[in-house]
Amino acid sequence: MSLCGESGVDGFSKAQLKAFDEGACTTVRSAVSKSLPTEGTPYHTLASWIQSIYREHPVEIFTTNYDELMEQALENRGVPYFDGFVGAASAFLDLESMVEDDLPARWARLWKMHGSINWWLTKTDQVRRSRDKVDGEQLLIYPSHLKYDQSRQMPYLAMLDRLRVFLRAHQSVVVTCGYSFVDEHINAYLAQGLAGNPNASCLALIYGDLASAPDAVKLARRYANLTVMAADGGVIGTVERAWCCDHKDNNPAYEIAVTRDALPGRSAAPDGQCKWLLGDFAAFGALLASQLSNREAEPGLADES
């Protein structure tokens, strides 16, 4: 609303624009306020994977989604996590704790870079997290309140800054699934991190063909530590390539990650051509599930744990 002043924009008054903004946010909140099924989703699998893997540092999850599905899955599996907020009934954003990197390794970090359906801007310009709406508060979901004043920028900028810090760490690995690289501000942070730390790497799993993610392809051609894997091919080491059609009988994940069947509505590659499937979050979840089952089947693993 700061951009329109008191005179409005294109024939719309400030009051009308504010009402439209609030209505759009309410509609989005209603559309994505869904409960996760009790079992069997890729979210549950990802949470189980986070819970089971050995690590020296907390896993960090960056998401542009507004929904609470990841939170529900982590809580269902008993995975402790920190999302930048502290408290219960009306949690407040704690920027100081976000800066610190002293969480136990078994914790996860969840950074919602475009806001959430339970983030609210109070009348005193404070940011709180709650499922309950208070009259006069505004929902904080991107992009409605971005680029206005510093208090409204802060939740988004703080989450994005965590991506910058993560990429700066030695040998950090970012895996994106389904992200189409259409958000320029996130792309800028990724490019900056990959350029500044040659030991960092990003594996981008694209849902559709390479043509559906031109910005990802452009970045991957420039930065060798960004690998793009789309349905019809990939960009690996700055070089664009089609997928090899040789069947890997010795790889148990082959049938999960690859198909020769046609993918109508997703890929223009013809029937019989090798296609990559892991840009679909469901397929990615199936891959994690196969890793968990193989891990449990390893002899002596239970004794070691």
Sine and cosine of phi, psi and omega as CSV:
sin_phi,cos_phi,sin_psi,cos_psi,sin_omega,cos_omega
0.00,0.00,-0.32,0.95,-0.02,-1.00
-0.91,0.42,-0.41,0.91,-0.08,-1.00
-0.98,0.22,-0.42,0.91,-0.12,-0.99
-1.00,0.01,-0.27,0.96,-0.05,-1.00
0.90,0.43,-0.43,-0.90,-0.01,-1.00
-1.00,-0.02,-0.28,0.96,-0.09,-1.00
-1.00,0.02,-0.23,0.97,-0.01,-1.00
1.00,0.02,-0.09,-1.00,-0.03,-1.00
-0.64,-0.77,0.77,-0.64,0.08,-1.00
0.79,0.62,0.66,0.75,0.05,-1.00
1.00,0.10,-0.05,1.00,0.04,-1.00
-0.99,-0.17,0.76,-0.65,0.02,-1.00
-0.97,0.26,0.23,-0.97,0.03,-1.00
-0.88,0.48,-0.64,0.77,0.00,-1.00
-0.90,0.43,-0.64,0.77,0.01,-1.00
-0.92,0.40,-0.67,0.74,0.01,-1.00
-0.91,0.41,-0.63,0.78,0.03,-1.00
-0.90,0.44,-0.68,0.74,0.01,-1.00
-0.90,0.44,-0.64,0.77,0.03,-1.00
-0.90,0.43,-0.68,0.73,0.00,-1.00
-0.87,0.49,-0.74,0.67,-0.02,-1.00
-0.92,0.40,-0.61,0.79,0.03,-1.00
-0.91,0.41,-0.66,0.75,0.03,-1.00
-0.89,0.45,-0.68,0.73,0.02,-1.00
-0.90,0.44,-0.65,0.76,0.02,-1.00
-0.90,0.44,-0.64,0.77,0.02,-1.00
-0.90,0.43,-0.69,0.72,0.03,-1.00
-0.88,0.47,-0.70,0.71,-0.01,-1.00
-0.87,0.49,-0.68,0.74,0.00,-1.00
-0.91,0.42,-0.63,0.78,-0.07,-1.00
-0.94,0.35,-0.56,0.83,-0.11,-0.99
-0.96,-0.29,0.09,1.00,0.05,-1.00
-0.99,0.13,0.94,0.33,-0.03,-1.00
-0.91,-0.42,0.50,-0.87,0.06,-1.00
-1.00,-0.02,0.62,-0.78,0.03,-1.00
-0.96,0.29,0.68,-0.73,0.13,-0.99
-0.81,0.59,0.43,-0.90,-0.14,-0.99
-0.91,0.42,-0.48,0.88,-0.06,-1.00
-0.48,-0.87,0.24,-0.97,0.24,-0.97
0.99,0.16,0.26,0.97,0.01,-1.00
-0.98,-0.20,0.34,-0.94,0.09,-1.00
-0.87,0.50,-0.48,0.88,0.05,-1.00
-0.90,0.45,-0.69,0.72,0.04,-1.00
-0.88,0.47,-0.66,0.75,-0.02,-1.00
-0.90,0.43,-0.70,0.72,0.03,-1.00
-0.88,0.48,-0.67,0.74,0.02,-1.00
-0.89,0.45,-0.66,0.75,0.04,-1.00
-0.90,0.43,-0.64,0.77,0.03,-1.00
-0.90,0.44,-0.70,0.72,0.03,-1.00
-0.87,0.49,-0.65,0.76,-0.03,-1.00
-0.92,0.40,-0.53,0.85,-0.20,-0.98
-0.99,-0.13,-0.39,0.92,-0.11,-0.99
-0.98,0.21,0.56,-0.83,0.10,-0.99
-0.98,0.19,0.68,-0.73,0.02,-1.00
-0.41,-0.91,0.38,-0.92,0.04,-1.00
-0.99,-0.14,-0.26,0.97,-0.02,-1.00
-0.70,-0.71,0.41,-0.91,0.03,-1.00
-0.88,0.48,0.59,-0.81,0.15,-0.99
-0.94,0.33,0.63,-0.77,0.02,-1.00
-0.89,-0.45,0.79,-0.61,0.00,-1.00
-0.93,-0.36,0.85,-0.52,0.06,-1.00
-0.94,-0.35,0.80,-0.59,-0.03,-1.00
-0.67,-0.74,0.56,-0.83,0.10,-1.00
-0.99,-0.13,0.01,1.00,-0.02,-1.00
-0.97,0.24,0.56,-0.83,0.05,-1.00
-1.00,0.05,-0.34,0.94,-0.16,-0.99
-0.95,0.30,0.08,-1.00,-0.02,-1.00
-0.94,-0.35,0.39,0.92,-0.08,-1.00
-0.92,0.40,-0.63,0.77,0.00,-1.00
-0.92,0.39,-0.63,0.77,0.04,-1.00
-0.88,0.47,-0.68,0.73,-0.01,-1.00
-0.88,0.47,-0.65,0.76,-0.01,-1.00
-0.93,0.38,-0.68,0.73,0.02,-1.00
-0.89,0.46,-0.67,0.75,0.00,-1.00
-0.94,0.35,-0.60,0.80,0.04,-1.00
-0.88,0.48,-0.61,0.79,-0.03,-1.00
-1.00,-0.02,0.00,1.00,0.03,-1.00
0.95,0.31,0.54,0.84,0.02,-1.00
-1.00,-0.08,0.91,-0.42,0.03,-1.00
-0.93,0.37,0.64,-0.77,-0.02,-1.00
-0.55,-0.83,0.37,-0.93,0.04,-1.00
-0.81,-0.58,0.77,-0.63,-0.05,-1.00
-0.88,-0.47,0.27,0.96,0.02,-1.00
0.99,-0.13,-0.19,0.98,-0.03,-1.00
-0.94,-0.34,0.49,-0.87,0.01,-1.00
-0.78,-0.63,0.74,-0.67,-0.01,-1.00
0.80,-0.59,-0.05,-1.00,-0.05,-1.00
-0.82,-0.57,-0.98,0.19,-0.09,-1.00
-0.89,0.45,-0.64,0.77,0.00,-1.00
-0.61,-0.79,0.97,0.24,-0.10,-1.00
-0.93,0.36,0.58,-0.82,-0.01,-1.00
-0.93,-0.38,0.49,-0.87,0.01,-1.00
-0.95,0.31,0.82,-0.57,-0.04,-1.00
-0.91,-0.41,1.00,-0.03,-0.07,-1.00
-0.90,0.43,-0.56,0.83,-0.02,-1.00
-0.89,0.45,-0.66,0.75,0.01,-1.00
-0.93,0.36,-0.51,0.86,0.03,-1.00
-0.90,0.43,-0.56,0.83,-0.04,-1.00
-0.95,0.32,-0.55,0.83,-0.05,-1.00
-0.95,0.32,0.54,-0.84,-0.01,-1.00
-0.86,-0.50,0.71,0.70,-0.09,-1.00
-0.90,-0.44,0.42,0.91,0.09,-1.00
-0.94,0.34,0.50,-0.86,0.12,-0.99
-0.87,0.50,0.51,-0.86,-0.07,-1.00
-0.89,0.46,-0.45,0.89,-0.04,-1.00
-0.97,0.24,-0.16,0.99,0.06,-1.00
-0.98,0.19,0.30,-0.95,0.16,-0.99
-0.89,-0.46,0.40,-0.92,0.13,-0.99
-0.91,-0.41,0.72,-0.70,-0.03,-1.00
-0.85,-0.53,0.91,-0.41,-0.06,-1.00
-0.91,-0.42,0.92,-0.40,-0.04,-1.00
-0.99,-0.14,1.00,-0.07,-0.21,-0.98
-0.95,0.31,-0.31,0.95,0.04,-1.00
-0.93,-0.36,0.30,0.95,0.01,-1.00
1.00,0.03,-0.16,-0.99,-0.09,-1.00
-0.44,-0.90,0.38,-0.93,0.00,-1.00
-0.95,0.30,-0.04,1.00,0.08,-1.00
-0.86,-0.50,0.39,0.92,0.12,-0.99
-0.98,-0.21,0.70,-0.71,-0.03,-1.00
-0.73,-0.69,0.62,-0.78,0.13,-0.99
-0.99,-0.13,0.88,-0.47,-0.07,-1.00
-0.98,0.20,0.12,-0.99,0.01,-1.00
-0.91,0.42,-0.36,0.93,0.02,-1.00
-0.99,-0.16,0.33,0.94,0.04,-1.00
0.88,0.47,0.52,0.86,0.14,-0.99
-0.99,-0.16,0.46,-0.89,0.01,-1.00
-0.96,-0.27,0.80,-0.59,0.03,-1.00
-0.76,-0.65,0.37,-0.93,0.03,-1.00
-0.90,-0.44,0.85,-0.53,0.00,-1.00
-0.29,-0.96,0.51,-0.86,0.09,-1.00
-0.99,0.17,-0.22,0.98,-0.03,-1.00
-0.99,-0.14,0.73,-0.68,0.03,-1.00
-1.00,-0.03,0.66,-0.76,0.07,-1.00
-0.93,-0.37,0.68,-0.73,0.00,-1.00
-0.81,0.58,0.72,-0.69,0.02,-1.00
1.00,-0.06,-0.19,0.98,0.03,-1.00
-1.00,0.01,0.42,-0.91,-0.04,-1.00
-0.89,-0.46,0.67,-0.74,0.03,-1.00
-0.94,0.34,0.68,-0.73,-0.03,-1.00
-0.96,-0.27,1.00,0.00,0.14,-0.99
-0.75,-0.67,0.65,-0.76,-0.04,-1.00
-0.91,0.41,0.61,-0.80,0.07,1.00
-0.97,-0.26,0.26,0.97,-0.24,-0.97
-0.87,0.49,-0.53,0.85,-0.06,-1.00
-0.91,-0.42,0.22,0.97,-0.01,-1.00
-0.99,0.16,0.54,-0.84,0.11,-0.99
0.93,0.37,0.44,0.90,0.06,-1.00
-0.99,-0.14,-1.00,0.09,0.06,-1.00
-0.83,-0.55,0.15,-0.99,-0.15,-0.99
-0.88,0.48,-0.61,0.79,-0.04,-1.00
-0.90,0.43,-0.55,0.84,-0.01,-1.00
-1.00,0.09,-0.41,0.91,0.08,-1.00
-0.95,0.30,-0.55,0.84,-0.25,-0.97
-0.82,0.57,-0.71,0.71,-0.03,-1.00
-0.85,0.52,-0.69,0.72,-0.03,-1.00
-0.93,0.36,-0.70,0.71,-0.03,-1.00
-0.91,0.42,-0.59,0.81,0.01,-1.00
-0.91,0.41,-0.64,0.77,0.04,-1.00
-0.93,0.37,-0.67,0.74,0.04,-1.00
-0.90,0.44,-0.58,0.81,-0.01,-1.00
-0.90,0.43,-0.47,0.88,0.06,-1.00
-0.91,0.42,-0.56,0.83,0.07,-1.00
-0.91,0.42,-0.66,0.75,0.04,-1.00
-0.87,0.49,-0.72,0.70,-0.01,-1.00
-0.90,0.44,-0.66,0.75,-0.01,-1.00
-0.89,0.46,-0.70,0.71,-0.03,-1.00
-0.93,0.36,-0.36,0.93,0.00,-1.00
-0.98,0.20,-0.34,0.94,-0.02,-1.00
-0.93,0.38,0.47,-0.88,-0.06,-1.00
-0.90,0.43,0.79,-0.62,0.09,-1.00
0.82,0.57,0.65,0.76,0.07,-1.00
-0.97,0.25,0.53,-0.85,0.01,-1.00
-0.79,-0.62,0.83,-0.56,0.08,-1.00
-0.94,-0.33,0.77,-0.63,0.10,-0.99
-0.91,-0.42,0.86,-0.51,0.07,-1.00
-0.97,-0.25,0.61,-0.79,0.00,-1.00
-0.76,-0.65,0.91,-0.41,0.02,-1.00
0.99,0.13,-0.10,0.99,0.03,-1.00
-0.96,0.27,0.80,-0.59,-0.12,-0.99
-0.99,-0.12,0.08,1.00,0.06,-1.00
0.89,0.45,0.59,0.80,0.05,-1.00
-1.00,-0.09,-0.14,0.99,0.02,-1.00
-1.00,-0.04,0.96,-0.27,-0.10,-0.99
-0.89,0.45,-0.58,0.81,-0.05,-1.00
-0.93,0.37,-0.61,0.80,0.06,-1.00
-0.95,0.33,-0.66,0.75,0.04,-1.00
-0.85,0.53,-0.63,0.78,-0.02,-1.00
-0.90,0.44,-0.65,0.76,0.03,-1.00
-0.92,0.38,-0.65,0.76,0.04,-1.00
-0.88,0.47,-0.72,0.69,-0.02,-1.00
-0.89,0.46,-0.68,0.73,0.00,-1.00
-0.89,0.46,-0.69,0.73,-0.01,-1.00
-0.92,0.38,-0.66,0.75,0.00,-1.00
-0.93,0.36,-0.57,0.82,0.02,-1.00
-0.95,0.30,-0.60,0.80,-0.07,-1.00
-0.99,0.14,-0.32,0.95,-0.03,-1.00
-0.72,-0.70,1.00,-0.08,-0.01,-1.00
-0.90,0.44,-0.26,0.97,0.04,-1.00
-0.99,0.10,-0.22,0.98,0.07,-1.00
-0.99,0.17,0.42,-0.91,0.03,-1.00
-0.54,-0.84,0.44,-0.90,0.04,-1.00
-0.75,-0.66,0.79,-0.62,0.08,-1.00
-0.95,-0.32,0.93,-0.37,-0.07,-1.00
-0.98,-0.20,0.93,-0.37,0.02,-1.00
-1.00,-0.10,0.95,-0.32,-0.11,-0.99
-1.00,-0.10,0.69,-0.72,-0.04,-1.00
-0.92,0.38,-0.73,0.69,-0.05,-1.00
-0.99,-0.15,-0.41,-0.91,0.02,-1.00
-0.98,0.22,0.18,-0.98,0.05,-1.00
-0.84,0.54,-0.56,0.83,-0.02,-1.00
-0.90,0.43,-0.35,0.94,0.00,-1.00
-0.99,0.16,-0.17,0.98,-0.03,-1.00
-0.72,-0.69,0.89,0.45,-0.06,-1.00
-0.88,0.47,-0.54,0.84,0.01,-1.00
-0.93,0.36,-0.59,0.81,0.06,-1.00
-0.91,0.42,-0.68,0.73,0.02,-1.00
-0.89,0.46,-0.67,0.74,0.00,-1.00
-0.87,0.48,-0.70,0.71,0.01,-1.00
-0.92,0.39,-0.65,0.76,-0.03,-1.00
-0.92,0.39,-0.49,0.87,0.06,-1.00
-0.95,0.31,-0.32,0.95,-0.01,-1.00
-0.99,-0.12,-0.62,0.78,-0.08,-1.00
-0.92,-0.39,0.90,-0.44,-0.05,-1.00
-0.93,0.38,-0.36,0.93,0.00,-1.00
-1.00,0.01,0.20,0.98,0.20,-0.98
-0.93,-0.36,0.89,-0.46,0.02,-1.00
-0.94,-0.33,0.84,-0.55,0.00,-1.00
-0.96,-0.27,0.79,-0.62,-0.01,-1.00
-0.81,-0.58,0.97,-0.26,-0.04,-1.00
-0.94,-0.33,0.05,-1.00,-0.07,-1.00
-0.87,0.50,-0.69,0.73,-0.10,-0.99
-0.99,-0.14,-0.01,1.00,0.00,-1.00
0.24,-0.97,-0.09,-1.00,-0.03,-1.00
-0.60,-0.80,0.17,-0.99,0.15,-0.99
-0.87,-0.50,0.95,-0.32,-0.11,-0.99
-0.82,-0.57,0.85,-0.53,-0.04,-1.00
0.88,0.47,0.60,0.80,0.00,-1.00
0.96,0.28,0.02,1.00,-0.07,-1.00
-0.94,-0.33,0.78,-0.63,0.03,-1.00
-0.99,0.13,0.73,-0.69,-0.07,-1.00
-0.61,-0.79,0.45,-0.89,0.16,-0.99
-1.00,0.06,0.31,-0.95,0.00,-1.00
-0.98,0.20,0.61,-0.79,0.07,-1.00
-0.94,0.33,0.67,-0.74,-0.06,-1.00
-1.00,-0.06,0.05,1.00,0.02,-1.00
-0.92,0.38,0.77,-0.63,0.01,-1.00
-0.97,0.25,0.74,-0.67,-0.03,-1.00
-0.98,-0.19,1.00,0.07,-0.06,-1.00
-0.90,0.43,-0.44,0.90,-0.06,-1.00
-1.00,0.04,0.06,1.00,-0.02,-1.00
-0.93,-0.36,0.94,-0.34,-0.06,-1.00
-0.91,0.40,-0.32,0.95,-0.02,-1.00
-1.00,0.02,-0.05,1.00,-0.09,-1.00
-0.86,0.51,-0.73,0.69,-0.05,-1.00
-0.92,0.38,-0.39,0.92,0.03,-1.00
-0.98,0.17,-0.61,0.79,-0.15,-0.99
-1.00,-0.05,-0.33,0.94,-0.18,-0.98
-0.71,-0.71,0.57,-0.82,0.13,-0.99
-0.58,-0.82,0.42,-0.91,0.14,-0.99
-0.97,-0.26,-0.06,1.00,0.01,-1.00
-0.95,0.32,0.41,-0.91,0.07,-1.00
-0.92,0.39,0.54,-0.84,0.04,-1.00
-0.84,-0.54,0.96,0.28,-0.05,-1.00
-0.87,0.49,0.67,-0.74,-0.02,-1.00
0.99,0.14,-0.11,0.99,-0.03,-1.00
-0.81,-0.58,-0.64,0.77,-0.04,-1.00
-0.66,-0.75,0.63,-0.77,0.07,-1.00
-1.00,0.06,-0.08,1.00,0.01,-1.00
-0.90,0.43,0.68,-0.73,-0.11,-0.99
-0.96,0.28,0.28,-0.96,0.10,-0.99
-0.84,0.54,0.73,-0.69,-0.02,-1.00
0.98,-0.18,-0.36,0.93,0.04,-1.00
-1.00,0.08,0.64,-0.77,-0.03,-1.00
-0.92,0.39,0.72,-0.69,-0.04,-1.00
-0.74,-0.68,0.58,-0.81,-0.02,-1.00
-1.00,-0.01,0.73,-0.68,-0.13,-0.99
-0.95,-0.30,-0.24,0.97,-0.23,-0.97
-0.97,0.25,-0.03,1.00,0.15,-0.99
-0.95,0.30,-0.21,0.98,0.10,-0.99
-1.00,0.05,0.83,-0.56,-0.07,-1.00
-0.86,0.51,-0.52,0.85,0.03,-1.00
-0.91,0.42,-0.68,0.73,0.04,-1.00
-0.92,0.39,-0.63,0.78,0.04,-1.00
-0.88,0.47,-0.65,0.76,0.06,-1.00
-0.89,0.45,-0.62,0.78,0.04,-1.00
-0.90,0.44,-0.59,0.81,0.05,-1.00
-0.91,0.42,-0.70,0.72,0.03,-1.00
-0.89,0.46,-0.63,0.78,0.02,-1.00
-0.89,0.45,-0.63,0.78,0.02,-1.00
-0.92,0.40,-0.58,0.81,0.05,-1.00
-0.91,0.41,-0.65,0.76,0.01,-1.00
-0.91,0.42,-0.67,0.74,-0.01,-1.00
-0.92,0.39,-0.62,0.79,0.04,-1.00
-0.92,0.38,-0.59,0.80,0.01,-1.00
-0.91,0.42,-0.68,0.74,-0.01,-1.00
-0.92,0.38,-0.43,0.90,-0.05,-1.00
-1.00,0.08,-0.17,0.99,-0.03,-1.00
-0.92,0.39,0.77,-0.63,-0.02,-1.00
-0.90,0.44,0.67,-0.75,0.05,-1.00
0.99,0.13,-0.08,1.00,-0.07,-1.00
-0.92,0.39,-0.66,0.75,0.01,-1.00
-0.89,0.47,-0.61,0.80,0.01,-1.00
-0.92,0.40,-0.63,0.78,-0.04,-1.00
-0.92,0.39,-0.55,0.84,-0.04,-1.00
-0.98,0.22,0.00,0.00,0.00,0.00
